[in-house]
Structures are given as C-alpha cells and as structure tokens.
Amino acid sequence: MLEDYDLFITQFVTLYALLEPIGHLSLFLALTGEHSKADRLRLAILSPLFAFAVLSFFALAGQTLLNAMNVSILSFQIAGGIILFSFSLSMIFGEAKKPSGVPEEKNLISQAIYPLATPTIAGPGAILSVVLLADNNRGSLIAQSMTVLAVASMMLLLMGAFLAGDIITRLIGSGGTNLVRRVMGILIAALSVDLVLSALAKWLHLPPI
C-alpha cells in the first residue's frame, strides 16, 4: 500500500511540474478573456473534465494504440510539436471567432475541447508523459491506476485555479488579457519547437538539445 502511495506521489509531482497550474491559468485567462463571467466558469469546469478524458484514455490505451498503428513515440512527439506550433501562431497573431449560426451551448463545448482541453491542457507533452508513466508495455494495472488517479487530482487542482481566475481577469482587464495571450503564444511556440528538435535529436542519435 505504501508503495502505491509513493507511486501516486511521484506521478502527481511529475504531472504538476508538467501542468503547472499558474502557467495554465495564464493560458486559460488568455483564451477566455473575452467571455462573460458565466461562460468562463463553465469553461473552467468543462475543459479539465475533457482533458481528464483524453489523458486517461492515453494512460490506459495510448501505448497499445500507438503500437497498433505502428507509430513511434518520436513520430507522435514531432506531430504534436507541429500541431502545437500552429496553435501558438493563432494565439500570437489573432484570436478565434465564433462560427456563425453555431448555438452558444455547442460553441462553448467546442471551445472547452479545443483549444482548452487539447492542446492547452492535454498537449503533446502531457499525453506522452501519461503514456510513459502508465507503463503500458509491461501491462502494470497498478501503474495505470495510479496515473489515472494522479491525472484526476491534477485536473481538480487546475479546475480550482481556473475557477479563481475571474478575480485576476477583473484586475488585468481586456488589454492585459490580450498581452498575456500573445506572450503565452510565444512561449508555446518555443516549447513546440523544442519538442520537435528533441525528437529529431533522438532519432538522429545526437546529444540532447
């Protein structure tokens, strides 16, 4: 039992370092700054729930799925980095517009899924991490269970941070929100490039970047 607890703590700390709440709160504020308070609260609840579903799926079946499709971890990392870079450009140079004729409820759910749940929370790095932490190759049910529990705990922590974000939104205003969006977009662009370069370095057997 003590070993299971230690495993949970180890995996939770790993996910905490990867999904650092303050950094993700900044992203959440940047992406929802133009929404009403009620919509932000709903997105604060929905986006971690959808992210939990995505990360739990990859924790339980990610390695099996990649193996079945004959996709290597490095290929997945490169593809994820490219997608993340594309997403970062939309944050730096523009903002998403609400599609015409789309009901508000459906539009909110769509935004909770993309870009909030993925790739903001359940991005390439987070997905790769849960696949490795769950240790699917050795079929460890305990490791998978501890990973899912750690993901659930992390999503609750993120949800709490997002729900408290309205106070910060009132302080920085729309101008501050736009500034945060673009700065975070630049940081995400740098992260996405690092994902691609590190994968290429491993593929080419070069020293770590």
MOZICOR-V639986 format. One line per field, one symbol per residue. phi: phi as a letter, one per 40 degrees, with the letter a starting at -180 (. if undefined). psi: psi as a letter, one per 20 degrees, with the letter a starting at -180 (. if undefined). A space follows every 50 residues. Layout:
# MOZICOR-V639986
phi: ???
psi: ???
This chain:
# MOZICOR-V639986
phi: .cccccccccccccccccbddccccccccccbdccccccccccccccccc ccccccdcccbccccccccfbcccccccccccccccccccccbabcbccc gcddcccccccccbbccacccccdccccccccccfcdcfccccccccccc ccccccccccccccccccccccgcccccccdcccccccccccccdccccc ccccfccdc
psi: ghhgghgggghggghghgloggghgggghhijhirrgghhgghhggghgh hggghgghhhjghgggghjlprhgghggghhgghggghhhhgiaqpqppq jpqgghhggghhgpjggpjgfmagggghghghhhlhhjkohgggghgggh ggghhhgggggghiihghghgiahghghggghghgghhggghghggghgh gghjlrqq.
